[in-house]
Amino acid sequence: MNLRIPGPTPCPPEVRAAGASPMIDHRGEDFVSLHRRIVSRLQAVFRTRNEVLLLTSSGTGALEAAVVNTLSPGDRVLAVTVGPFGDRFAEIAEAHGAALTRLPFEPGLPADPASVDRALAADPSIRAVLLTHNETATGVTNDVRSISRIVRARGPLLLVDSVSGLAALPLETDGWGLDVVATASQKAWMTPPGVAMVSVGPRAWEAHARARMPRFYFDFGRAREFASKGQTPWTPAISVLFSLSTALDRIEREGLDAVLDRHRRIGARTRDGVRSLGLRLLAEGPHASDSVTAVRAPDGIEVSDLRRRLRAEQGVVLAGGQGSLKGKVFRIAHLGWVEEREIDEVLQALRAVLASLGPRKG
């Protein structure tokens, strides 16, 4: 089966095998060694000297942790949203009592840095900006670097959802001045779900000391205390961490620059191939994602039918649209453990199924 959804993504054989390793004591020296080995290599991929905390959670848990550890109820927050996952980040903050201002952009378009600047200028009391690095629902990558310059100049914290970005797309945590960056194991890290990873910078730690949103399981302070000993405060997903360590070995062998170049190359190949089939992309231009491509549904073709036939007849699994895009797009993921041949198989499968569905207008 050619699994081309944006998470969980396929895992290399050695990563799957590592997850079947015998269990170890999470308070023993073997785990301490594993924890420290993982964190040091995560820092290299995050491009940071900040602490990287391991949370037993999906990516959504990491986003909640970013919010509750840096903010207090009533704090004014600007949520920059370019799709459903940006909306989710906003909903988390709102659920915990933040005074939210949404800055939405049309699906398929990136956040406009100048609009972010105007929104911050209009409300100097904003304490934090929520930003999605890569919106998997629309296939859009935001210009985090440019937006970060603006946010830093204005003063708020910048909390970044890079769940589907890190290890696939360029991101410089320290170089771009990002206060919190969250990601999760089941995306470009080529690892099963269950572990979230969060970089916490100096300004975020200062905010943590003042923050009054309720927190317990996701308390960065507890996580930091135990991380200093090579542990986690609560029982970790040990098997997932075995797999993650092996996946990090693979990234290290390939080299991060080569990993990012592979994603750029395959992203372009996917988009070119989709266009060659007479289909239209939701996102075009430099903001088109190199980890997932959203394709507009051809007129007269039901996305659910197309996806069903691709799976049943061709062994290709694609993702559908989310939110307002449900039934309007389908998505081809190309992040993590992926090479050109998997994308070529997807394109060949699409060509065959679309031909069998009859004439269409793209």
C-alpha positions as CSV (number, residue, x, y, z in Angstrom):
1,M,0.0,0.0,0.0
2,N,1.4,3.4,-1.0
3,L,0.3,5.6,2.0
4,R,0.3,9.2,1.0
5,I,-1.5,10.9,3.8
6,P,0.2,13.7,5.9
7,G,0.3,11.6,9.0
8,P,0.8,9.0,10.2
9,T,3.4,8.6,7.5
10,P,5.2,5.4,6.5
11,C,8.0,4.2,8.7
12,P,11.2,2.6,7.4
13,P,11.7,-1.1,8.3
14,E,14.5,-0.4,10.8
15,V,12.3,2.2,12.5
16,R,9.5,-0.3,12.8
17,A,11.9,-3.0,14.1
18,A,13.3,-0.6,16.7
19,G,9.8,-0.1,18.1
20,A,9.6,-3.8,18.9
21,S,12.7,-3.7,21.1
22,P,12.4,-5.1,24.7
23,M,11.0,-2.7,27.2
24,I,13.3,-0.8,29.6
25,D,13.1,1.0,32.9
26,H,12.1,4.6,32.2
27,R,13.9,5.6,35.4
28,G,17.0,3.6,34.6
29,E,20.3,4.4,32.9
30,D,19.3,2.9,29.6
31,F,16.5,5.4,29.3
32,V,18.6,8.3,30.4
33,S,21.0,7.4,27.6
34,L,18.2,7.1,25.0
35,H,16.6,10.4,26.1
36,R,19.8,12.4,25.9
37,R,20.8,10.9,22.6
38,I,17.4,11.8,21.1
39,V,17.3,15.4,22.5
40,S,20.8,16.3,21.3
41,R,19.9,15.2,17.7
42,L,16.5,16.9,17.8
43,Q,18.3,20.1,18.7
44,A,20.4,19.8,15.5
45,V,17.2,19.4,13.4
46,F,15.4,22.2,15.2
47,R,18.6,24.3,14.7
48,T,18.5,25.3,18.3
49,R,20.5,25.4,21.5
50,N,17.2,25.7,23.4
51,E,15.9,22.8,25.5
52,V,13.8,20.4,23.5
53,L,11.2,18.7,25.7
54,L,9.6,15.3,24.9
55,L,5.9,14.9,25.6
56,T,3.9,11.7,25.3
57,S,1.2,13.2,23.0
58,S,0.1,13.9,19.5
59,G,1.0,17.3,18.0
60,T,-2.2,18.8,19.3
61,G,-1.0,18.2,22.8
62,A,2.2,20.1,22.0
63,L,0.1,23.0,20.8
64,E,-1.9,23.0,24.0
65,A,1.4,22.9,26.0
66,A,2.7,25.9,24.0
67,V,-0.4,27.9,25.0
68,V,-0.8,27.0,28.6
69,N,2.9,27.3,29.5
70,T,3.3,30.9,28.2
71,L,-0.1,32.6,28.7
72,S,-2.6,33.6,31.3
73,P,-6.4,33.8,31.0
74,G,-7.4,37.1,29.4
75,D,-4.1,37.6,27.6
76,R,-4.6,39.0,24.1
77,V,-3.5,36.6,21.4
78,L,-3.3,37.0,17.6
79,A,-4.0,33.7,15.8
80,V,-2.8,33.8,12.2
81,T,-4.8,31.1,10.4
82,V,-4.4,29.8,6.9
83,G,-6.5,26.6,7.3
84,P,-8.1,24.2,9.8
85,F,-4.9,23.5,11.7
86,G,-4.3,27.2,12.3
87,D,-8.0,27.3,13.4
88,R,-7.3,24.5,15.9
89,F,-4.4,26.3,17.4
90,A,-6.7,29.3,17.9
91,E,-9.4,27.2,19.4
92,I,-7.0,25.8,22.0
93,A,-6.0,29.2,23.1
94,E,-9.6,30.3,23.2
95,A,-10.6,27.3,25.3
96,H,-8.1,28.2,27.9
97,G,-9.4,31.7,28.2
98,A,-7.2,33.8,25.9
99,A,-8.7,36.9,24.4
100,L,-8.4,35.9,20.8
101,T,-8.1,37.9,17.6
102,R,-8.1,35.9,14.4
103,L,-6.3,37.0,11.3
104,P,-7.6,34.5,8.6
105,F,-6.4,34.1,5.1
106,E,-8.1,32.4,2.1
107,P,-7.4,28.7,1.8
108,G,-4.5,28.2,-0.6
109,L,-2.9,31.5,0.3
110,P,-0.1,32.1,2.9
111,A,-0.2,34.6,5.7
112,D,0.7,38.1,4.6
113,P,3.5,39.5,6.8
114,A,2.3,43.1,6.3
115,S,-1.1,42.2,7.5
116,V,0.4,40.6,10.6
117,D,2.3,43.8,11.2
118,R,-0.8,45.9,10.9
119,A,-2.7,43.6,13.3
120,L,0.0,43.9,15.9
121,A,0.2,47.7,15.4
122,A,-3.5,48.0,15.9
123,D,-3.3,46.2,19.3
124,P,0.0,46.7,21.2
125,S,-1.4,44.6,24.1
126,I,-1.1,41.3,22.2
127,R,1.1,39.0,24.2
128,A,1.5,36.1,21.7
129,V,1.1,35.2,18.0
130,L,0.1,31.7,17.0
131,L,1.5,30.7,13.6
132,T,1.3,27.5,11.5
133,H,4.6,26.8,9.7
134,N,3.0,24.3,7.3
135,E,-0.8,24.0,6.9
136,T,-1.4,20.4,5.8
137,A,-5.0,21.0,5.0
138,T,-4.2,23.5,2.2
139,G,-0.7,22.6,1.2
140,V,0.7,26.1,2.2
141,T,4.0,26.9,3.9
142,N,4.0,30.3,5.7
143,D,7.0,32.6,5.6
144,V,7.9,32.1,9.2
145,R,11.2,34.0,8.9
146,S,9.6,37.2,7.7
147,I,6.7,37.0,10.1
148,S,9.1,36.3,13.0
149,R,11.1,39.5,12.3
150,I,7.9,41.5,12.5
151,V,6.7,39.8,15.7
152,R,10.0,40.2,17.4
153,A,10.1,43.9,16.5
154,R,6.7,44.4,18.0
155,G,7.4,42.3,21.2
156,P,4.9,39.4,21.5
157,L,5.9,35.8,21.8
158,L,5.8,33.7,18.6
159,L,4.4,30.2,19.1
160,V,4.9,28.0,16.0
161,D,3.1,24.9,15.0
162,S,5.7,23.0,12.9
163,V,4.0,19.6,13.3
164,S,4.2,18.9,9.5
165,G,7.2,21.2,8.9
166,L,10.2,20.2,10.8
167,A,12.5,17.6,9.3
168,A,10.9,18.3,5.9
169,L,11.1,22.1,5.4
170,P,13.7,24.7,6.4
171,L,13.2,26.2,9.9
172,E,15.8,28.0,12.0
173,T,14.5,28.1,15.6
174,D,17.4,30.2,17.0
175,G,18.3,32.1,13.8
176,W,14.7,33.2,13.3
177,G,14.0,34.0,17.0
178,L,11.2,31.5,17.5
179,D,10.0,31.3,21.1
180,V,8.2,27.9,21.0
181,V,8.3,25.4,18.2
182,A,6.1,22.2,18.3
183,T,6.3,19.1,16.2
184,A,5.3,15.4,16.5
185,S,6.7,12.0,15.7
186,Q,4.2,10.8,13.1
187,K,5.0,13.3,10.3
188,A,8.4,13.9,8.6
189,W,10.2,12.1,11.5
190,M,9.2,8.8,10.0
191,T,8.1,7.5,13.4
192,P,4.8,6.1,14.8
193,P,2.4,8.5,16.6
194,G,2.8,9.1,20.3
195,V,5.6,11.6,21.0
196,A,5.6,15.4,20.6
197,M,8.7,17.5,20.7
198,V,8.8,21.1,21.8
199,S,11.6,23.7,21.7
200,V,11.3,26.3,24.4
201,G,13.4,29.5,24.1
202,P,14.5,32.0,26.8
203,R,11.6,34.5,26.3
204,A,9.1,31.5,26.6
205,W,10.7,30.5,29.9
206,E,10.3,34.0,31.2
207,A,6.6,33.9,30.1
208,H,6.3,30.5,31.7
209,A,7.2,32.0,35.1
210,R,4.3,34.4,34.8
211,A,1.8,32.2,33.0
212,R,-1.4,31.3,35.0
213,M,-3.3,29.1,32.6
214,P,-3.9,25.7,34.4
215,R,-1.4,23.0,33.5
216,F,-0.3,19.8,35.0
217,Y,0.5,16.9,32.6
218,F,1.9,19.4,30.0
219,D,3.8,21.6,32.5
220,F,7.1,22.6,30.8
221,G,8.6,23.2,34.3
222,R,8.1,19.6,35.3
223,A,9.3,18.4,31.9
224,R,12.5,20.6,32.2
225,E,13.2,19.4,35.7
226,F,13.1,15.7,34.7
227,A,14.8,16.3,31.3
228,S,17.8,17.6,33.3
229,K,18.1,14.0,34.6
230,G,17.5,12.4,31.2
231,Q,13.9,11.5,32.1
232,T,10.3,12.6,31.6
233,P,7.9,13.4,34.4
234,W,5.3,10.8,33.4
235,T,5.6,7.4,31.8
236,P,7.0,7.9,28.3
237,A,6.1,6.1,25.0
238,I,9.3,4.1,25.2
239,S,8.6,2.1,22.1
240,V,8.0,5.2,20.0
241,L,11.2,6.7,21.4
242,F,13.1,3.6,20.3
243,S,11.7,4.2,16.8
244,L,12.4,8.0,16.9
245,S,16.0,7.4,17.9
246,T,16.5,5.1,14.9
247,A,14.7,7.6,12.6
248,L,17.1,10.3,13.8
249,D,20.0,8.0,13.0
250,R,18.6,7.8,9.4
251,I,18.3,11.6,9.2
252,E,21.8,12.1,10.5
253,R,23.2,9.6,7.9
254,E,21.4,11.3,5.0
255,G,22.3,14.8,6.4
256,L,19.7,17.4,7.2
257,D,20.5,19.6,4.1
258,A,20.1,16.5,1.9
259,V,16.8,15.7,3.6
260,L,15.4,19.2,2.9
261,D,16.7,19.1,-0.6
262,R,14.9,15.8,-1.2
263,H,11.7,17.3,0.0
264,R,12.1,20.3,-2.3
265,R,12.8,18.0,-5.2
266,I,9.9,15.7,-4.5
267,G,7.5,18.6,-3.8
268,A,8.3,20.1,-7.2
269,R,7.9,16.7,-8.9
270,T,4.5,16.2,-7.3
271,R,3.2,19.6,-8.4
272,D,4.6,19.3,-11.9
273,G,3.0,15.8,-12.2
274,V,-0.4,17.0,-11.0
275,R,-0.4,19.8,-13.6
276,S,0.6,17.3,-16.3
277,L,-2.7,15.5,-15.6
278,G,-4.7,18.7,-16.2
279,L,-5.4,19.1,-12.5
280,R,-5.2,22.4,-10.6
281,L,-3.4,23.0,-7.4
282,L,-4.9,24.8,-4.4
283,A,-1.6,26.5,-3.6
284,E,0.7,27.8,-6.3
285,G,4.0,29.7,-6.2
286,P,6.7,29.8,-3.5
287,H,4.3,29.2,-0.7
288,A,3.3,25.8,-2.1
289,S,4.3,23.1,0.5
290,D,7.1,20.6,-0.1
291,S,5.5,18.2,2.3
292,V,1.9,18.0,1.1
293,T,0.1,19.0,-2.1
294,A,-3.6,19.9,-2.1
295,V,-5.3,19.3,-5.5
296,R,-8.6,20.8,-6.6
297,A,-11.2,18.2,-7.4
298,P,-12.0,18.0,-11.1
299,D,-15.6,19.0,-12.0
300,G,-18.0,16.1,-12.0
301,I,-15.8,13.8,-9.8
302,E,-16.5,13.0,-6.2
303,V,-13.4,13.1,-4.1
304,S,-14.6,10.3,-1.9
305,D,-15.1,8.1,-5.0
306,L,-11.8,9.0,-6.4
307,R,-10.0,8.1,-3.2
308,R,-11.9,4.9,-2.8
309,R,-11.0,3.7,-6.2
310,L,-7.4,4.7,-5.8
311,R,-7.1,2.6,-2.7
312,A,-9.1,-0.4,-4.0
313,E,-7.7,-0.5,-7.6
314,Q,-4.3,1.0,-7.3
315,G,-3.2,0.5,-3.7
316,V,-2.7,4.3,-3.2
317,V,-4.1,6.1,-0.2
318,L,-4.6,9.8,-0.4
319,A,-6.1,12.3,2.1
320,G,-9.3,14.2,1.5
321,G,-10.1,17.8,2.3
322,Q,-10.9,19.2,5.7
323,G,-13.4,21.8,7.0
324,S,-14.6,24.0,4.2
325,L,-12.4,22.1,1.7
326,K,-14.1,18.7,2.3
327,G,-15.1,17.3,-1.0
328,K,-13.3,20.1,-2.9
329,V,-9.7,18.9,-2.7
330,F,-7.7,15.8,-2.2
331,R,-4.1,15.8,-0.8
332,I,-0.9,14.0,-1.7
333,A,1.6,13.8,1.1
334,H,5.3,13.7,0.4
335,L,7.1,14.0,3.7
336,G,9.3,11.8,5.7
337,W,10.2,8.4,4.2
338,V,9.5,9.1,0.6
339,E,11.3,8.9,-2.7
340,E,10.4,9.9,-6.3
341,R,9.2,6.4,-7.2
342,E,6.3,6.6,-4.6
343,I,5.1,9.9,-6.1
344,D,5.5,8.5,-9.7
345,E,3.2,5.6,-8.6
346,V,0.7,8.0,-7.3
347,L,0.6,10.0,-10.5
348,Q,0.3,6.8,-12.6
349,A,-2.5,5.6,-10.4
350,L,-4.3,9.0,-10.7
351,R,-4.0,8.9,-14.4
352,A,-5.5,5.5,-14.6
353,V,-8.4,6.2,-12.3
354,L,-9.2,9.6,-13.8
355,A,-9.3,8.0,-17.3
356,S,-11.7,5.4,-16.1
357,L,-14.0,8.0,-14.6
358,G,-14.5,9.6,-18.1
359,P,-14.1,13.1,-19.5
360,R,-13.7,15.9,-17.0
361,K,-13.2,19.6,-16.8
362,G,-10.3,20.5,-14.4
